Amino acid sequence: MKKTILSRALLTTALAGSLLLSGAVSATDYVIDTKGAHASIDFKVSHLGYSFVVGRFNEFEGDFSFDGNKLADGHVNVTIKTASLDSNHAERDKHLRSPDFLNTAKFPEASFKSSSIVDKGDGNFLLNGDFTLNGVTKSMTIQAKTIGEGQDPWGGYRAGFTGTTEFALKDYNIKMDLGPASSHVQLAIVVEGIRQ
């Protein structure tokens, strides 16, 4: 009788442990591979409606948590050094770093912290979060897509995704007005992370 009770107790404990493990969050932590230049944050702004100014931020860092089978369990954190803005034109970059635009001396960092992920199927998802720029924090949604995941040639494991979003300059207290055609910034993001 005692053996039967003990066997049932052990079986119950094993089942409970199994259920707890199966219900655990399985998202894995990654560090964005900026050292290997396998990530980028590019921007594009219309110039008076006649052409585009394109550029990038050369210095940023971040991490993310990712499970390709359960995207909603993930999160993303990115910090950008605003003075690293590079539009391939020194005088223009100096102006873009000034108080007319990014005011990088006063606000040396911009950041994005995710709040939720909405899985749209087929690797597509909406990455919702708070974007801070020029001392202003507002909600932002990034339309994103998983690229893939797997082993790399150096014994590590990687995962990556792309994303796009757009925001109005005035929403981040950028008061320089170049007309309605130049009122919004488009961001294109490529992220590759190394599993920790």
PLY file of the C-alpha trace (Angstrom):
ply
format ascii 1.0
element vertex 196
property float x
property float y
property float z
element edge 195
property int vertex1
property int vertex2
end_header
0.00 0.00 0.00
2.81 2.40 0.95
4.63 1.58 -2.30
1.48 2.37 -4.31
1.04 5.74 -2.54
4.75 6.53 -3.03
4.56 5.58 -6.72
1.52 7.79 -7.22
3.22 10.70 -5.45
6.33 10.35 -7.63
4.19 10.11 -10.78
2.19 13.20 -9.78
5.40 15.14 -9.09
6.88 14.09 -12.45
3.71 15.09 -14.32
3.56 18.45 -12.55
7.21 19.09 -13.41
6.57 18.16 -17.02
3.61 20.54 -17.26
5.60 23.38 -15.71
8.45 22.86 -18.16
6.14 22.68 -21.17
4.41 25.91 -20.09
7.66 27.79 -19.52
8.58 30.67 -21.77
11.05 29.33 -24.31
12.20 32.58 -25.90
16.01 32.75 -26.06
18.23 35.79 -25.46
20.38 37.24 -28.26
22.83 40.15 -28.50
22.63 42.20 -31.69
25.78 41.64 -33.75
26.92 45.21 -34.28
30.59 44.26 -33.82
30.43 42.12 -36.94
28.33 44.79 -38.72
25.50 42.32 -39.26
22.85 44.83 -38.28
21.87 48.28 -39.51
19.52 51.19 -38.84
19.00 53.25 -41.99
16.87 56.36 -42.47
15.30 58.03 -45.49
13.72 61.49 -45.71
12.29 63.23 -48.73
14.25 66.35 -49.70
11.64 68.95 -50.56
9.77 66.34 -52.58
12.48 66.27 -55.26
14.78 63.47 -54.03
15.74 61.69 -50.81
18.37 62.08 -48.13
19.43 58.63 -46.99
21.75 57.68 -44.18
22.38 55.46 -41.21
23.34 55.38 -37.56
26.79 53.86 -37.30
26.74 53.17 -33.55
24.01 51.29 -31.73
23.63 48.24 -29.52
20.90 46.06 -28.19
19.46 42.69 -27.42
16.35 40.70 -28.09
14.55 37.60 -26.93
13.19 35.36 -29.66
11.28 32.13 -30.19
10.35 31.54 -33.82
7.44 29.32 -32.73
6.03 31.82 -30.24
6.90 35.34 -31.33
4.67 36.97 -28.70
7.09 35.81 -25.96
9.90 37.98 -27.33
11.12 41.50 -26.67
13.62 43.96 -28.18
15.79 46.72 -26.67
17.97 49.02 -28.80
20.03 52.08 -27.90
21.32 54.39 -30.66
24.18 56.90 -30.42
22.56 59.84 -32.20
25.86 61.58 -32.99
26.79 58.56 -35.13
24.30 59.75 -37.77
25.91 59.51 -41.21
24.33 60.81 -44.42
27.64 60.87 -46.32
27.82 64.68 -46.20
29.81 66.26 -43.35
28.15 69.71 -43.36
24.65 68.25 -43.55
25.46 65.79 -40.75
26.66 68.68 -38.59
23.31 70.42 -39.17
21.33 67.24 -38.48
23.15 66.84 -35.15
22.37 70.44 -34.18
19.40 71.68 -32.07
17.49 72.22 -35.34
17.12 68.43 -35.60
18.48 65.75 -33.25
20.26 68.00 -30.73
22.80 65.25 -30.09
24.80 67.26 -27.53
21.77 67.36 -25.23
20.25 64.01 -26.21
23.15 61.68 -27.14
20.99 58.57 -27.21
17.76 57.39 -28.79
16.16 54.12 -27.79
13.44 51.61 -28.56
11.98 49.29 -25.93
9.33 46.85 -27.04
6.09 46.43 -25.11
4.39 43.68 -27.11
4.69 41.55 -30.23
1.71 40.62 -32.38
2.22 37.54 -34.54
0.65 38.08 -37.99
1.62 34.66 -39.37
4.21 33.48 -41.91
7.02 35.08 -39.89
5.42 38.54 -40.00
4.82 40.43 -36.79
4.11 43.86 -35.34
6.71 45.04 -32.85
5.09 47.60 -30.53
7.07 49.72 -28.12
8.30 53.10 -26.96
10.70 55.10 -29.11
12.66 57.90 -27.45
14.28 60.59 -29.62
15.26 64.19 -28.91
14.05 63.81 -25.32
10.54 62.72 -26.38
9.06 59.23 -25.90
6.14 58.03 -28.01
4.59 54.73 -28.99
5.88 53.17 -32.18
4.96 50.10 -34.22
7.54 48.40 -36.42
6.32 46.11 -39.18
8.76 43.23 -39.00
9.53 39.86 -40.53
11.75 37.02 -39.40
14.56 36.22 -41.83
15.77 32.98 -40.32
17.72 31.27 -37.58
20.33 28.55 -37.28
23.93 27.58 -36.64
26.77 29.78 -37.84
30.19 28.52 -39.05
31.86 29.44 -35.73
29.81 27.20 -33.44
27.24 29.82 -32.50
23.55 30.19 -33.20
21.98 33.23 -34.85
18.55 34.68 -35.59
17.54 37.74 -37.56
14.68 39.90 -38.75
13.97 43.06 -40.70
11.62 45.91 -39.90
10.29 49.20 -41.22
8.50 52.11 -39.61
7.85 55.81 -40.09
7.47 58.77 -37.77
6.74 62.48 -38.00
9.56 64.86 -37.09
7.18 67.17 -35.21
6.14 64.29 -32.92
9.67 64.30 -31.50
9.90 68.07 -31.06
12.02 68.55 -34.19
10.93 71.99 -35.26
12.90 72.50 -38.47
10.24 72.69 -41.18
11.30 71.74 -44.71
7.73 71.48 -45.96
5.12 68.71 -45.99
7.11 66.40 -48.28
9.92 66.25 -45.70
7.79 65.91 -42.58
8.32 62.18 -42.00
11.31 59.86 -41.56
11.31 56.27 -42.78
13.44 53.77 -40.87
14.66 50.43 -42.23
16.13 48.03 -39.68
18.12 44.83 -40.13
18.90 42.86 -36.98
21.04 39.76 -36.59
21.62 38.45 -33.10
23.95 35.90 -31.54
22.36 33.54 -29.06
23.75 33.88 -25.53
0 1
1 2
2 3
3 4
4 5
5 6
6 7
7 8
8 9
9 10
10 11
11 12
12 13
13 14
14 15
15 16
16 17
17 18
18 19
19 20
20 21
21 22
22 23
23 24
24 25
25 26
26 27
27 28
28 29
29 30
30 31
31 32
32 33
33 34
34 35
35 36
36 37
37 38
38 39
39 40
40 41
41 42
42 43
43 44
44 45
45 46
46 47
47 48
48 49
49 50
50 51
51 52
52 53
53 54
54 55
55 56
56 57
57 58
58 59
59 60
60 61
61 62
62 63
63 64
64 65
65 66
66 67
67 68
68 69
69 70
70 71
71 72
72 73
73 74
74 75
75 76
76 77
77 78
78 79
79 80
80 81
81 82
82 83
83 84
84 85
85 86
86 87
87 88
88 89
89 90
90 91
91 92
92 93
93 94
94 95
95 96
96 97
97 98
98 99
99 100
100 101
101 102
102 103
103 104
104 105
105 106
106 107
107 108
108 109
109 110
110 111
111 112
112 113
113 114
114 115
115 116
116 117
117 118
118 119
119 120
120 121
121 122
122 123
123 124
124 125
125 126
126 127
127 128
128 129
129 130
130 131
131 132
132 133
133 134
134 135
135 136
136 137
137 138
138 139
139 140
140 141
141 142
142 143
143 144
144 145
145 146
146 147
147 148
148 149
149 150
150 151
151 152
152 153
153 154
154 155
155 156
156 157
157 158
158 159
159 160
160 161
161 162
162 163
163 164
164 165
165 166
166 167
167 168
168 169
169 170
170 171
171 172
172 173
173 174
174 175
175 176
176 177
177 178
178 179
179 180
180 181
181 182
182 183
183 184
184 185
185 186
186 187
187 188
188 189
189 190
190 191
191 192
192 193
193 194
194 195
